[in-house]
Amino acid sequence: MRPRIVIIGAGFGGLFTARKLAKQDVEIIIIDRNNYHTFTPLIYQVATCGLDVEDVAYPVRKIFAEHDNVFFLLGNVEGVTPDANLVTVRTNGNTRDIEYDYLIVAAGSETNYFGNANIKQHAFGLKTLEDAVLLRNHILRMVEKADWAEDETRLKALTTIVVVGGGPTGLETAGAMYELYNNILRSEYNHLKTTPVRVILVELQEYLLSPYPPRLRESARTQLEQIGVEVVTGTGVAHVEEGSVHLNNGEVIASHTLVWATGVKASPLAQLFDVELARGGRLPVERTMQVSGLGNVYAVGDIAYIEDEDGNPYPQLIPVAQQQAKLLVNNVVRRIKGQPEESFTYFDKGSMATIGRNHAVAWVFNRVQLTGFVAWISWLALHLLTLMGFRNRLVVLINWIWNYLVYDRAARVILDLRGEEEEEQVLPAAPEAATGD
């Protein structure tokens, strides 16, 4: 009988693992609460009307349609019993136990509000497609209200957006948000033609993009300010009230929109295992990618905590998850064959962040530093090549070309997912996912 391998999560870590294992003589069961894989680097473009949901999501079953040894189960994992090799899943209103020979945990991460319930209640996260659609709806509703606002103070609050986080997601969101308002919506809404829209990026540290070299940090800030984004560093958000965001430095920003694009923590699914969790609620793993103390349980991606040679944890990034998955697959295969397992080493190919049209920074192989148009083109090419599915690549490419040539974004439909009209104040973010990287 073929060994059964259960994979929890269809994010980058889980998906990459499953695609590699599908070529082996094993049976694979993928469990996720969503029936699709999300290309998370482009979620912010859904939120800012640049792309639609279908452009950045791809059905899991479609990915493995040609592999008769891969099965997909839509459901929520409610329990794990390592001693009995069982995973308990709630699916279609019922619970069922799934047996496994090897378990791979790739449940990803969720937004980290650092224990601040006030911010969690009022801020919009940007981690899932549901988050993106809720934020897009909110943005469009705010400009609809702004177009009929008669009070100047109210108008300014409706057209001011605060983005928290000086990492790539924060920069990308702030830049795309400013361009949406000033390049597209301004031509359609009367009040926006005479009222300057403010997009404010707030970062707790004194600089943006902390892992990057100083030259790229400075370039990123300069490029943001050149396109019109206000950058505030060295302070964070203290608390939020209806229509206002209060910073630690005492400044109060009149705004109905707070986007939280800083920090992630491991999926709460990690708490189902009887192990002492590492920093950020992550599962501690050996260099073979085995969860410490659990012989046939492995973890990969954002939920896995593993340190480099200097004792620093590897970052929760897609390239890390993919390289971990490659080693994990090799080790599972070697283990099945009775061969010794290998240790994880990470090859850093660099990082990049786009800021807006013709603006970006890139640190290629942590050696070559690119800025401006060249970095922007590099960012576009990389994300287009790594997007899942030919149709998605084609649609995204067409959308990008169209947006670039005519300054338009077609995905501007308000979907009332709540079943009621949105309230005036900043609304809570969508419920956080329990599975999915």
C-alpha positions, 0 to 999 in steps of 0.5 A: 500500500502506498504511504499516505501523506496529508498536507494541511494548507494549499498556500505556497508551502503546501502547494509546492510540496504537493506538486513535488510529491505528486510525482512519487508513488504516494497518496496525497490528501490536501486539506484547506478551508478554501478550494483555491490557491491564492497568489498572495503577493497580488492581494493588494491589487485586488484591494485597490481595484487593479485585479479581480479575485479570479485573477489571483486565485486558482482552483486546487483541484484544477492544479492536480487534475492530471494526478490520480494520486492527489485528493482534495478535501474542503474543510477546517482542521479541528484536531490532530492526534499524532499518537494515532496518526489522525487529523480531524476535519469538519467538512460539509457539516460533519467531522471525519478522521483522516489517517496519515503516514506522514503529516505536513503542516503548511497552514500559513499565517494570519495578521498580527495585531500584537495583542491590540484589540482596539486596532484589530476591531477597527483596522482592515487586514490584507492577508486574504482575498476576503480582506481584499474585497472588504477593503475594496468595498470600503474604499469605494463606499468612502468615495461615494460618500465623499462625493456628496459630503458638504462638510469639509472636515468630513470630506477630508476624513473620508478621503484620507487613508492610513496604511501601517507597515513599512515593509513591501506590502505596506509600500505596495498598498500605499502606492497603489492606493494613491494612484487609484484615487488620484489617477482614476477615481478623481476623474469620476468623482466631483469632490475628488477633483478639488479635494487632495486625497491623502495616503499616509504610510506609518512605520514604527521604525525610523526607516522603511524596508528594514532588511534592505540596504540603506540606499534602497531604503532611502530610494523607497521613501523618496519614490513614495514621496515623489508620487504623493504618499506621505511617509511618517516614520518613528511612530506607530498607532496608539489607538483608533476611534470613529473617524480618527487614527491616533499615533504614538507621537500625539498626532491625530489623523482624521480618517475612516480607513486604516489598513494594517499591513505590518506583521504576521503570526502563525496560524492558530492551527499550530496550537493543536499540537502538544509542543512548546511553540516558538516565537510568533506562535510557530511550530519549532522544527528541526533542520530536516523540517520535522516538528520537534518531538513529532517523528512523522510530522513536518512543517513548512512555510510561515508556520514553521520556525527554524533558525539560520546558522547565526540563530536568527529565524528564517523570514516568513517569505514565499521563497523560504517556503518553497525551498523548505518544501523542496527539502521536505519532499526529498526527506520524506522520500528518503525516509520512505526508502530508509535513507538518512535525511538532509538539513535545510540551507537557504539560498537567498535570491534577493527581494523586491518591492513595487511602489507604483507606476515605474517605481520600485526597488530590488535587491537581486541576490543581495548584491545588485541594487535596482531602483525605479523603472528597471526594478519595476519591470523586474518586479512585474516579470517575476510576479507574472512568471510565478503566477499560477495558470496560463489564463491567470498570467494572460489576464493579469498581463492584459490588465497591467497593460490596460491600466498602464496605457489608459490609467484605468482599473476595471475591478470597481464593483461594490459587493455587499458581502455583509448583507447590510450597508456599511457603517460610517466608521472603520469596520472590523476586518474579515475573520482570520483563516485557520488554514492556508499559507 
